[in-house]
Amino acid sequence: MTSSIWHDKVKRLLKSEIVRRGITYEQLVDLLADIGVEETKASIDSKMSRGTFSAAFLVQCLVAIGCKSFCPEISADMVEEPRAIYKAKKKATYEIQE
């Protein structure tokens, strides 16, 4: 597998753990701050969209969200990136194109 495929899998693993707990990235900023990790919502958005973050960031997030056990298994219930293309229309309405 290529490096980009592994980055995507790790991103989906972390996203799935966050989504399972109903935590937003805004809340993750506060949870990380509680354990002494300074991040902004923008920096988290960037890391998650790229999928390139350190193992330390992965573990910090898992600790911050209260994950007690972590099985890095790729499964069907993992969060996937949307497949639809969003195209902005006038007056901030959006149309989904497939």
Beta strands, then each sheet from edge to edge (+ up, - down):
strand 1: 85-88
strand 2: 94-97
sheet 1: 1+ 2-
end
